[in-house]
Amino acid sequence: MKRITLIAAALIAGITATKAQSTANASQTVTLNLSNSIDIAFTAATGTSFTFANTTDYQNGLSNVNASTLQVKSNRPWAVTVGSASANFSGPASPSPAMPASVLGVRLNGGSSYGALSTTAQSLTSGSRGTSSFSVDYNANPGFSYDAGTYTLSVVYTATQQ
């Protein structure tokens, strides 16, 4: 009986030893080199045109709520500023005076007041890393000082990592 037990134990030890020898491991290190990355883009821009049709529009100005939606993607916290590319709108030539960028105001959607645009960037909003979207409202109030015609201004949004 001892002999059968001894043979059985030897067989089990041999099977276990065979299994232990059939496994192997290898490992390696994977390196990720991450750079700072930020992007800003318009996802919607439906309120960038104003039509002044009567004297009430000229006197009170017009607002476009949710005029544009922007999306920021960043791997660090970020801040967005807004300003105009030029000091004045482009538009009809003389005798009309130059229309200053300050005729157009911008605010974060739902904000309490509009900031008049100029070539000096003003703070608009900020956020944390990841993907974030926000909308802006525009208010245009040229008054009665300018000739009829089409006036355009480039509005520049700049996203900067903090």
C-alpha positions in Angstrom: 0.0 0.0 0.0 2.9 2.3 0.8 4.2 1.5 -2.6 1.0 2.6 -4.4 0.8 5.8 -2.3 4.4 6.5 -3.1 3.9 5.9 -6.9 0.7 8.1 -6.8 2.6 10.9 -5.0 5.4 10.7 -7.5 3.0 10.9 -10.4 1.2 14.0 -8.9 4.5 15.7 -8.2 5.6 15.0 -11.8 2.4 16.4 -13.3 2.6 19.5 -11.0 6.3 20.0 -12.0 5.4 19.7 -15.7 2.6 22.3 -15.3 4.9 24.7 -13.5 7.5 24.5 -16.3 4.9 25.3 -19.1 4.4 28.9 -18.0 6.7 31.9 -18.9 6.4 35.6 -18.4 7.9 38.6 -20.2 7.3 42.3 -19.4 8.2 45.5 -21.0 7.8 49.2 -20.2 5.5 51.4 -22.4 6.2 55.1 -22.4 3.7 57.8 -23.2 5.1 61.2 -24.1 2.3 63.7 -23.6 2.5 67.3 -24.8 0.3 70.2 -23.7 -2.6 70.3 -26.0 -5.5 72.8 -26.5 -8.1 73.5 -29.2 -11.0 75.9 -29.5 -13.7 75.6 -32.2 -17.1 76.8 -33.1 -19.8 74.1 -32.9 -22.6 76.4 -33.8 -22.8 80.0 -35.1 -26.4 81.0 -35.9 -26.6 84.5 -34.5 -23.8 86.4 -36.1 -25.9 88.6 -38.4 -28.0 91.6 -37.3 -30.6 93.4 -39.4 -31.5 96.9 -38.3 -34.9 97.4 -39.9 -36.3 100.5 -38.1 -35.4 103.4 -35.9 -36.2 101.4 -32.7 -33.5 98.9 -33.7 -31.0 101.7 -34.2 -32.0 103.4 -30.9 -32.1 100.4 -28.6 -29.7 98.0 -30.4 -30.2 94.3 -31.1 -29.2 91.2 -29.2 -28.6 87.7 -30.4 -28.8 85.3 -27.5 -26.9 82.0 -28.0 -25.3 83.6 -31.0 -22.4 81.1 -31.1 -21.3 78.0 -29.2 -17.7 77.2 -28.8 -15.9 74.0 -27.6 -12.6 73.9 -25.8 -10.5 70.7 -25.5 -7.5 70.8 -23.2 -5.4 68.5 -21.1 -4.8 71.4 -18.6 -7.1 74.1 -17.1 -7.8 76.8 -19.6 -9.1 80.4 -20.0 -10.8 82.0 -23.0 -10.5 85.7 -23.9 -12.3 87.6 -26.6 -11.4 90.7 -28.7 -11.7 92.1 -32.1 -9.1 91.6 -34.9 -9.3 95.3 -35.8 -10.3 98.6 -34.1 -13.1 99.2 -36.5 -15.7 97.4 -38.6 -15.0 97.3 -42.3 -17.9 98.7 -44.3 -19.0 101.5 -46.6 -16.4 104.1 -47.5 -16.7 107.8 -46.8 -18.6 109.9 -46.0 -19.7 107.4 -43.2 -17.4 107.6 -40.2 -15.5 104.4 -39.1 -17.6 102.2 -36.9 -15.6 101.2 -33.8 -15.5 97.6 -32.6 -17.1 98.8 -29.3 -20.4 98.9 -31.1 -20.5 95.1 -30.6 -20.7 93.7 -27.1 -20.2 90.1 -26.1 -21.0 88.1 -22.9 -21.1 84.5 -21.8 -24.6 83.3 -22.4 -26.9 84.5 -19.7 -24.3 86.9 -18.2 -25.4 90.2 -16.7 -23.6 92.6 -18.9 -22.0 92.9 -22.3 -18.3 93.8 -22.7 -17.6 96.2 -25.6 -15.2 94.7 -28.0 -11.8 96.2 -28.8 -8.4 94.9 -29.9 -7.5 94.4 -26.2 -8.7 90.9 -25.3 -11.0 90.6 -22.3 -11.6 87.6 -20.1 -14.7 85.6 -21.0 -14.6 82.2 -19.2 -12.4 79.4 -17.9 -12.6 75.7 -17.2 -10.8 72.6 -16.2 -9.2 69.9 -18.3 -11.3 67.9 -20.7 -13.9 69.0 -23.2 -16.2 71.9 -22.4 -18.7 73.9 -24.4 -20.1 77.4 -23.8 -22.3 79.8 -25.7 -22.0 83.6 -26.2 -24.5 86.4 -26.7 -23.9 89.4 -28.9 -25.4 92.9 -28.6 -25.0 95.5 -31.4 -25.8 99.1 -30.9 -24.6 101.4 -33.6 -27.0 104.3 -32.9 -27.7 106.7 -35.8 -24.1 107.6 -36.7 -23.4 105.3 -39.7 -24.6 105.1 -43.2 -26.7 102.1 -44.4 -24.6 99.2 -45.6 -23.0 96.0 -44.6 -20.4 96.2 -41.8 -18.2 93.3 -40.7 -15.8 92.7 -37.8 -13.7 89.6 -37.0 -14.2 88.5 -33.4 -11.3 86.5 -32.0 -11.6 83.9 -29.3 -8.3 82.8 -27.8 -8.0 79.7 -25.5 -4.9 79.6 -23.3 -3.8 76.8 -20.9 -3.3 78.0 -17.4 
